Amino acid sequence: MVVLYVDPNPGLRSRRAALLAQAGHAVHEAGGAESAVAVAQQLEPLEVLVTESLLGGGFSGFDLRDAVRAKFPGLRTVVTSRQAPSDLSAWIEDSVVLREPIG
């Protein structure tokens, strides 16, 4: 499976991307929305986007999902967030939201 993992926290991003790679997935990383869109444009195929809900620069993980789906309409998306999924209900659509541990 080809995965794009996006998180502005480089340490967290690299650890989680390594876990996905160890599970046998082809993993590409980006630190923000703009770099993620650039990476996605170079990929063929892209099956799963894993992104933090808040990316900075005025972009959310849901904005990123929508931008990347222009090229990959069947893209599956997992959004990580410290907010409760109910707080994000206006944007979730068919994405899976995983709540991050708080602390």
Order of alpha helices (4+ residues) and beta strands (2+ residues): beta-alpha-beta-alpha-beta-beta-beta-alpha-beta-alpha-beta
